Structure formats: structure tokens, C-alpha cells
Amino acid sequence: MKSHLSKLAIIAFLSLGFGLSASAQIYVNVRPGFTRVEHRPPAPSRGHVWVDEDWAYRDGHYVSTGGHWVAPPRPGMVWVAGRWGHTRRGYQWTAGRWKRR
């Protein structure tokens, strides 16, 4: 078991060292539609931020994960909404992210 974990650690280290990444850029020809949530449930706390439109690539297509409350990872962080961008290859989703104020 220890040998197996050591091999996994070495592979992970080498992957990072050579700049390999498991992420890929996914393009679609038709931007998915979005159903806006008209009724927001109450915020779990005053510090939570409402994320309106958000998308995830799952099982070969984009699914909406929008319409939910998110707590900032640290005080002083603000949410930058994700967006669809159009390129020559098609539409590409850039996920939302947290940034410092």
C-alpha cells in the first residue's frame, strides 16, 4: 500500500512539474439556455453571495448549477460571475471565481 501511494505521489509531482493539467477547454456551438431562479431562498447568513448563472461540464454536456448561495472562502473576497465567451471555435464558459476586493 505504501509503495502504491509513493508512486501516486511521484506521478502527481511530475505532472505538476511538467505543467501537465487534467483540465481541458471545452467549446460548444450553441450556448446552453439558462433558467433564471425567480425566487431565491433566504441566505444562510449575511456573508453568503448569490451565484445566479453557473455551469459545469458533466457527462459530455453543460449543466446549469446556478441559483445557489455561496460563502466566501475568506473575509474580503468578492464573487466575479462566470461568463460565456465567443471564439472562432464556439462558445466557452469561463467559471466564476473569488477575488480580493
C-alpha positions in Angstrom: 0.0 0.0 0.0 2.8 2.4 0.9 4.6 1.7 -2.4 1.4 2.4 -4.3 0.9 5.8 -2.5 4.5 6.7 -3.2 4.1 6.0 -6.9 0.9 8.2 -7.0 2.8 11.0 -5.2 5.6 10.8 -7.7 3.2 10.9 -10.7 1.4 13.9 -9.2 4.7 15.7 -8.6 5.9 15.1 -12.1 2.6 16.2 -13.6 2.8 19.5 -11.8 6.5 19.9 -12.6 6.0 19.5 -16.3 2.9 21.7 -16.4 0.5 18.9 -17.3 -3.1 19.6 -16.5 -6.3 17.5 -16.2 -8.4 20.4 -17.3 -9.4 21.0 -20.9 -11.0 23.8 -22.8 -14.5 22.8 -23.9 -16.2 24.6 -26.7 -19.9 24.3 -27.8 -21.5 25.5 -31.0 -24.7 26.6 -29.3 -24.6 28.3 -25.9 -26.9 26.5 -23.4 -30.0 28.3 -22.3 -30.4 29.3 -18.7 -33.4 29.3 -16.5 -33.2 32.1 -14.0 -34.4 31.4 -10.5 -37.1 34.0 -9.7 -37.5 33.1 -6.1 -34.3 33.0 -4.1 -34.4 31.1 -0.8 -33.2 33.0 2.2 -29.5 33.4 2.6 -27.9 31.0 5.1 -26.0 34.0 6.6 -25.4 37.7 5.8 -22.0 36.8 4.4 -23.3 34.5 1.7 -23.3 35.6 -2.0 -26.0 34.6 -4.6 -24.5 32.9 -7.7 -27.0 33.4 -10.4 -25.6 31.7 -13.5 -23.0 29.0 -13.3 -22.3 26.0 -15.5 -20.4 22.7 -15.1 -19.3 20.3 -17.9 -20.6 16.9 -16.9 -21.1 13.7 -18.9 -20.5 15.3 -22.2 -22.6 18.5 -21.8 -23.0 21.6 -19.8 -25.5 21.6 -16.9 -26.6 24.7 -15.0 -25.5 24.8 -11.4 -26.7 28.4 -10.9 -29.2 29.7 -8.4 -27.4 29.0 -5.1 -25.8 30.7 -2.2 -22.0 30.5 -1.7 -19.9 31.5 1.3 -16.7 33.4 0.6 -13.6 31.3 1.3 -12.1 34.2 3.3 -13.2 37.6 4.5 -12.6 40.4 2.0 -13.3 38.2 -1.1 -15.9 39.1 -3.7 -17.5 36.9 -6.3 -16.7 37.5 -10.0 -19.5 36.0 -12.1 -18.8 33.5 -14.8 -19.5 34.3 -18.4 -19.9 32.8 -21.8 -17.3 34.0 -24.3 -17.5 33.5 -28.1 -14.4 32.5 -30.0 -13.8 31.1 -33.5 -14.2 27.6 -32.1 -17.5 28.3 -30.5 -18.8 29.4 -27.0 -16.6 28.7 -24.0 -17.7 29.0 -20.3 -15.3 30.8 -18.0 -16.2 29.8 -14.5 -16.9 32.3 -11.8 -14.2 32.9 -9.2 -13.4 34.6 -5.9 -11.0 37.6 -5.9 -9.8 40.0 -3.3 -11.6 43.4 -3.0 
